[in-house]
Amino acid sequence: MTTLVALRAPKWHVYAACRNADREHDWTDAEPGSKAAEDCKETCRLCPVRLTCAITALTTDESHGVWGGMDRVDREALRHADAQIAA
């Protein structure tokens, strides 16, 4: 079972799975749907700070890379769904 850790930035970064991941892929430039993005998402899958990372990306309106297991397209879809619910 994965344990999620919710911490305030910037300390949560030290617990991120990507911190020690293979640097073959550039997390900030991984294009949605690419093999690089899918590999990054796989690393995120078991990350203990995945939720904190995703919330950070959503609240700072991050538009590049994979954060918390979501690429730009995933984050846009979530924002759109949230806007639809709020309307």
C-alpha positions as CSV (number, residue, x, y, z in Angstrom):
1,M,0.0,0.0,0.0
2,T,1.3,3.5,-0.9
3,T,1.3,6.0,1.9
4,L,0.6,9.6,0.8
5,V,2.5,12.4,2.5
6,A,1.0,15.8,2.5
7,L,3.6,18.5,3.2
8,R,3.9,22.1,2.5
9,A,6.3,23.2,-0.2
10,P,9.2,23.2,-0.5
11,K,9.9,20.4,1.9
12,W,7.7,17.9,0.0
13,H,10.1,17.9,-2.9
14,V,12.7,15.8,-0.9
15,Y,10.1,13.0,-0.7
16,A,9.2,13.0,-4.4
17,A,9.9,9.8,-6.4
18,C,11.1,11.8,-9.3
19,R,13.9,13.3,-7.2
20,N,15.9,10.1,-7.6
21,A,14.4,8.8,-10.8
22,D,16.3,8.2,-14.0
23,R,16.9,11.5,-15.7
24,E,16.4,10.1,-19.1
25,H,13.1,12.1,-19.4
26,D,12.7,15.8,-18.9
27,W,9.8,16.1,-16.5
28,T,9.2,19.7,-17.4
29,D,9.1,19.2,-21.2
30,A,7.3,15.8,-21.4
31,E,4.7,16.3,-24.1
32,P,1.2,14.9,-23.3
33,G,0.8,11.4,-24.8
34,S,4.5,10.9,-25.4
35,K,6.4,7.9,-24.1
36,A,8.4,10.3,-21.8
37,A,5.1,11.5,-20.3
38,E,3.9,8.0,-19.7
39,D,7.2,7.0,-18.1
40,C,7.0,10.0,-15.8
41,K,3.4,9.2,-14.9
42,E,4.5,5.6,-14.0
43,T,7.1,7.0,-11.6
44,C,4.4,9.2,-10.1
45,R,2.0,6.3,-9.6
46,L,3.7,5.2,-6.3
47,C,5.1,8.6,-5.2
48,P,4.3,9.4,-1.6
49,V,3.8,13.1,-2.3
50,R,1.8,12.7,-5.5
51,L,-1.3,14.5,-4.2
52,T,0.7,17.4,-2.9
53,C,2.6,17.7,-6.2
54,A,-0.7,17.6,-8.2
55,I,-2.3,20.2,-5.9
56,T,0.8,22.4,-6.3
57,A,0.6,22.2,-10.1
58,L,-3.1,22.9,-10.1
59,T,-3.0,25.8,-7.7
60,T,0.0,27.5,-9.5
61,D,-1.6,26.9,-12.9
62,E,1.5,24.9,-14.1
63,S,1.3,24.5,-17.8
64,H,4.4,22.3,-18.5
65,G,5.5,18.8,-17.7
66,V,4.2,16.0,-15.5
67,W,3.2,16.9,-11.9
68,G,1.5,14.5,-9.5
69,G,0.9,11.9,-12.3
70,M,-0.8,14.4,-14.6
71,D,0.4,16.1,-17.8
72,R,-0.8,19.4,-19.1
73,V,-3.8,17.8,-20.9
74,D,-4.9,15.9,-17.7
75,R,-4.7,19.1,-15.6
76,E,-6.7,21.1,-18.2
77,A,-9.4,18.4,-18.2
78,L,-9.6,18.5,-14.4
79,R,-9.8,22.3,-14.4
80,H,-12.6,22.1,-17.0
81,A,-14.5,19.4,-15.1
82,D,-14.2,21.5,-11.9
83,A,-15.5,24.6,-13.8
84,Q,-18.5,22.6,-15.1
85,I,-19.3,21.4,-11.6
86,A,-19.0,24.9,-10.2
87,A,-21.3,26.4,-12.9
